Amino acid sequence: EFFAFLIEEKKEPLEVGYREAMDWRYLLMTKDERLSKRTVSNKLVRVRRFYDYLLKRDLVPENPFSEIGPLRLGKYLPKNILNVPEIGKLLENFAQRSVKDRLVRVVIELLYSSALRISEALTLKEQDVDWLRGVIRIIDHKAGGVEAEVPTSESALRELDSYKRDVWQRLVSPEQRK
């Protein structure tokens, strides 16, 4: 594919410079077929290795692809996330024999419905929950203390409210709640 591009550009493989390398990258990214970023990166890596080989053999003065960094691929969600019926079944069959079990159930609800981190769910304070709007205020310490509001489900709010009324109020002093 790269050699077909060079023929079209009337360029010899040993004469390719940074400009042609960038032109080929641009062509890959704007093809009608819309190649994925992973595919484009794969093709670029293969040609970069080819030019590394030519460079080792002293056939080219430099690798024209060495300055072209990889494409940002983005992050993908894991494929093993429980769907709504599965999480419902898990919570339905979750035994609540102790205070700790109640806390675990609330944390599971918050993790699933709000995508909170475990540390965020465990350090949640009463004033962090906006019951009327159905959002939770969190401070993202990984992002330098940035505050954010995340929506949560009605069932998570019900579990949290039940835990707050039945357990938390008895265990935590008013000063600790703030």
For each residue, the residues with C-beta under 8 A, 3 or more apart:
1: 4 5 43
2: 5 6 24 43 47 50
3: 6 7 13
4: 1 7 8
5: 1 2 8 9 24 27
6: 2 3 9 11 12 13 16 20
7: 3 4 10
8: 4 5
9: 5 6 20 23
10: 7
11: 6 15 16 20
12: 6 15 16
13: 3 6 16 54
14: 54 59 60
15: 11 12
16: 6 11 12 13 20 21 51 60 64
17: 20 21 64
18: 21 22 64 67 68
19: 22 23
20: 6 9 11 16 17 23 24 64
21: 16 17 18 24 25 47 64 65 67 68
22: 18 19 25 26 68
23: 9 19 20 26 27
24: 2 5 20 21 27 28 47
25: 21 22 28 29 40 44 68
26: 22 23 29 30
27: 5 23 24 30 31
28: 24 25 31 35 40 43 44
29: 25 26 35 40 71
30: 26 27
31: 27 28 34 35
32:
33:
34: 31
35: 28 29 31 39 40 43
36: 39 40
37: 40 41 71 72 73 74
38: 41 42 73
39: 35 36 42 43
40: 25 28 29 35 36 37 43 44 71
41: 37 38 44 45 70 71 73
42: 38 39 45 46
43: 1 2 28 35 39 40 46 47
44: 25 28 40 41 47 48 65 68 70 71
45: 41 42 48 49 70
46: 42 43 49 50
47: 2 21 24 43 44 50 51 65
48: 44 45 51 52 63 65 66 68
49: 45 46 52 53
50: 2 46 47 53 54
51: 16 47 48 54 55 60 63 64 65 66
52: 48 49 55 56 63
53: 49 50 56 57
54: 13 14 50 51 57 59 60 63
55: 51 52 58 59 60 62 63
56: 52 53
57: 53 54
58: 55
59: 14 54 55
60: 14 16 51 54 55 63 64
61:
62: 55 66
63: 48 51 52 54 55 60 66
64: 16 17 18 20 21 51 60 67
65: 21 44 47 48 51 68
66: 48 51 62 63
67: 18 21 64
68: 18 21 22 25 44 48 65
69:
70: 41 44 45 73
71: 29 37 40 41 44
72: 37
73: 37 38 41 70
74: 37
75:
76:
77: 81
78: 81
79:
80:
81: 77 78
82: 86 87 90 112
83: 86 87
84: 87 88
85: 88 89
86: 82 83 89 90
87: 82 83 84 90 91 108 112
88: 84 85 91 92
89: 85 86 92 93
90: 82 86 87 93 94 108
91: 87 88 94 105 108 109
92: 88 89
93: 89 90
94: 90 91 101 104 105 108
95: 101
96: 101 102 105
97: 101
98: 101 102
99: 102 103 167 171
100: 103 104
101: 94 95 96 97 98 104 105
102: 96 98 99 105 106 163 166 167
103: 99 100 106 107 163 167
104: 94 100 101 107 108
105: 91 94 96 101 102 108 109 159 163
106: 102 103 109 110 121 156 159 160 163
107: 103 104 110 111 118 121 122
108: 87 90 91 94 104 105 111 112
109: 91 105 106 112 113 153 155 156 159 160
110: 106 107 113 114 116 121 124 136 152 156 160
111: 107 108 114 115 116 117 118 121
112: 82 87 108 109 156
113: 109 110 152 153 155 156
114: 110 111 136 150 151 152 153 156
115: 111 150
116: 110 111 120 121 124 136 138 150
117: 111 120 121
118: 107 111 121 122
119: 122 123
120: 116 117 123 124 138
121: 106 107 110 111 116 117 118 124
122: 107 118 119
123: 119 120
124: 110 116 120 121 128 129 136
125: 128 177 178
126: 129 164 177 178
127: 137 177 178
128: 124 125 136 137 138
129: 124 126 136 137 157 160
130: 133 134 135 136 137 149
131: 134 157 161
132:
133: 130
134: 130 131 151 152 153 154 157
135: 130 149 150 151 152
136: 110 114 116 124 128 129 130 149 150 152
137: 127 128 129 130 147 148 149
138: 116 120 128 147 148 149 150
139: 145 146 147 148
140: 143 144 145 146 147 148
141: 144 145
142:
143: 140 146
144: 140 141
145: 139 140 141
146: 139 140 143
147: 137 138 139 140
148: 137 138 139 140
149: 130 135 136 137 138
150: 114 115 116 135 136 138
151: 114 134 135
152: 110 113 114 134 135 136 156 157
153: 109 113 114 134 156 157
154: 134 157 158
155: 109 113 158 159
156: 106 109 110 112 113 114 152 153 159 160
157: 129 131 134 152 153 154 160 161
158: 154 155 161 162
159: 105 106 109 155 156 162 163
160: 106 109 110 129 156 157 163 164
161: 131 157 158 164 165
162: 158 159 165 166
163: 102 103 105 106 159 160 166 167 168
164: 126 160 161 167 168 169
165: 161 162 168 169
166: 102 162 163 169 170
167: 99 102 103 163 164 170 171
168: 163 164 165 171 172 177
169: 164 165 166 172
170: 166 167
171: 99 167 168
172: 168 169 176 177
173: 176 177
174: 177 178
175: 178
176: 172 173
177: 125 126 127 168 172 173 174
178: 125 126 127 174 175
